[in-house]
Amino acid sequence: MSAAKNQLNQIIANQTKLAETLTANAKEAVKVLATDETLMTEAKALFNEYTTKNKELFETIMKPESVEKLWEKMPETYSKAVEWQVEYFNKSMDFYRQAFNASLKNVQASAQKMSEMYKNNYEAMAKTAEANMKVFTPTEKA
């Protein structure tokens, strides 16, 4: 019975070591694939600016003194709206260009790191399977 218990303990130790390797690589993969916080902050700020400016424009249009002269002020209001939309479009394009360039720089390094983790996981599983097979293979006694 002690031989069986020893075999079981060895397999548990092998599997634990494998689980630790796979877990460490999974945590590393999350880091590699994580979104850049700076870009997320900039995206939120850009969206907040967009919604705030549109709200301000709408509130200006809906003021009682503005509603009375709605048609009279329409060309000016429309001009402001178009000006803001063009400004937002340009800011958005700058942001997307920046985000795209940042991702291009990281793609190769990320792919290399993910490839290394995959290889490490594969080797760890192969070594564990081999070690587990040895547990059940009788050894020759000299």
C-alpha positions as CSV (number, residue, x, y, z in Angstrom):
1,M,0.0,0.0,0.0
2,S,2.8,2.4,0.7
3,A,4.1,2.0,-2.9
4,A,0.7,3.0,-4.2
5,K,0.6,6.0,-1.8
6,N,4.1,7.0,-2.9
7,Q,3.1,6.8,-6.6
8,L,0.0,8.9,-5.9
9,N,2.1,11.5,-4.0
10,Q,4.6,11.7,-6.9
11,I,1.8,12.2,-9.4
12,I,0.2,14.9,-7.2
13,A,3.6,16.6,-7.0
14,N,4.0,16.4,-10.8
15,Q,0.5,17.7,-11.4
16,T,1.0,20.5,-8.9
17,K,4.2,21.7,-10.5
18,L,2.4,21.6,-13.9
19,A,-0.5,23.6,-12.6
20,E,1.8,26.2,-11.1
21,T,3.6,26.6,-14.4
22,L,0.4,26.9,-16.4
23,T,-1.0,29.4,-13.9
24,A,2.1,31.5,-14.0
25,N,2.0,31.5,-17.8
26,A,-1.7,32.4,-17.8
27,K,-1.1,35.4,-15.5
28,E,1.7,36.5,-17.8
29,A,-0.5,36.1,-20.9
30,V,-3.1,38.4,-19.2
31,K,-0.4,41.0,-18.8
32,V,0.7,40.7,-22.4
33,L,-2.8,41.0,-23.7
34,A,-3.9,43.8,-21.3
35,T,-5.1,47.1,-22.8
36,D,-2.8,50.1,-22.3
37,E,-4.2,52.1,-19.4
38,T,-2.9,55.4,-20.9
39,L,-4.9,54.8,-24.1
40,M,-8.0,53.8,-22.2
41,T,-7.8,57.0,-20.1
42,E,-7.4,59.1,-23.3
43,A,-10.3,57.3,-25.0
44,K,-12.5,58.0,-22.0
45,A,-11.5,61.7,-21.9
46,L,-12.1,62.0,-25.6
47,F,-15.6,60.5,-25.3
48,N,-16.4,62.6,-22.2
49,E,-15.4,65.7,-24.1
50,Y,-17.6,64.7,-27.0
51,T,-20.7,64.1,-24.9
52,T,-20.1,67.3,-22.8
53,K,-19.7,69.6,-25.8
54,N,-22.8,68.1,-27.4
55,K,-24.8,68.5,-24.2
56,E,-23.6,72.2,-23.9
57,L,-24.6,72.9,-27.5
58,F,-28.0,71.3,-27.0
59,E,-28.6,73.2,-23.7
60,T,-27.6,76.5,-25.5
61,I,-30.1,75.8,-28.2
62,M,-32.9,74.9,-25.8
63,K,-32.6,78.1,-23.7
64,P,-35.9,80.1,-23.9
65,E,-34.1,83.1,-25.5
66,S,-32.5,80.8,-28.1
67,V,-35.7,78.8,-28.8
68,E,-37.5,82.1,-29.7
69,K,-34.8,82.9,-32.3
70,L,-34.2,79.2,-33.3
71,W,-34.6,79.8,-37.0
72,E,-32.7,83.1,-36.9
73,K,-29.8,81.5,-35.1
74,M,-29.9,78.2,-37.1
75,P,-26.9,79.1,-39.4
76,E,-24.7,80.1,-36.4
77,T,-25.8,77.0,-34.4
78,Y,-25.3,74.7,-37.3
79,S,-21.9,76.2,-38.0
80,K,-20.9,75.6,-34.3
81,A,-22.1,72.0,-34.5
82,V,-20.2,71.3,-37.7
83,E,-17.1,72.9,-36.3
84,W,-17.2,70.8,-33.2
85,Q,-17.9,67.6,-35.2
86,V,-14.9,68.3,-37.4
87,E,-12.7,69.0,-34.3
88,Y,-13.9,65.8,-32.7
89,F,-13.3,63.8,-35.9
90,N,-9.7,65.1,-36.1
91,K,-9.1,64.4,-32.4
92,S,-10.5,60.9,-32.9
93,M,-8.3,60.2,-35.9
94,D,-5.3,61.4,-33.9
95,F,-6.2,59.1,-31.1
96,Y,-6.8,56.1,-33.4
97,R,-3.5,56.7,-35.2
98,Q,-1.7,56.9,-31.8
99,A,-3.4,53.7,-30.6
100,F,-2.7,51.8,-33.8
101,N,1.0,52.8,-33.8
102,A,1.3,51.8,-30.1
103,S,-0.3,48.4,-30.9
104,L,2.1,47.8,-33.9
105,K,5.1,48.4,-31.6
106,N,3.8,45.8,-29.2
107,V,2.5,43.2,-31.6
108,Q,5.8,41.5,-32.4
109,A,7.0,41.5,-28.8
110,S,3.6,40.2,-27.6
111,A,3.6,37.5,-30.2
112,Q,7.1,36.4,-29.2
113,K,6.2,36.3,-25.5
114,M,3.0,34.3,-26.2
115,S,4.9,31.9,-28.4
116,E,7.5,31.4,-25.6
117,M,4.7,30.8,-23.0
118,Y,3.0,28.3,-25.4
119,K,6.3,26.4,-25.8
120,N,6.9,26.5,-22.0
121,N,3.4,25.1,-21.4
122,Y,3.8,22.4,-24.0
123,E,7.2,21.4,-22.5
124,A,5.8,21.4,-19.0
125,M,2.9,19.1,-20.0
126,A,5.3,16.7,-21.9
127,K,7.7,16.5,-18.9
128,T,4.8,16.0,-16.5
129,A,3.4,13.2,-18.7
130,E,6.8,11.6,-18.9
131,A,7.4,11.9,-15.1
132,N,3.9,10.4,-14.4
133,M,4.7,7.5,-16.7
134,K,8.0,6.8,-14.9
135,V,6.0,6.6,-11.6
136,F,4.2,3.5,-13.0
137,T,7.2,2.0,-14.8
138,P,9.0,-0.5,-12.7
139,T,12.7,0.2,-12.2
140,E,15.2,-2.5,-12.6
141,K,17.1,-3.3,-9.4
142,A,20.7,-4.2,-9.8
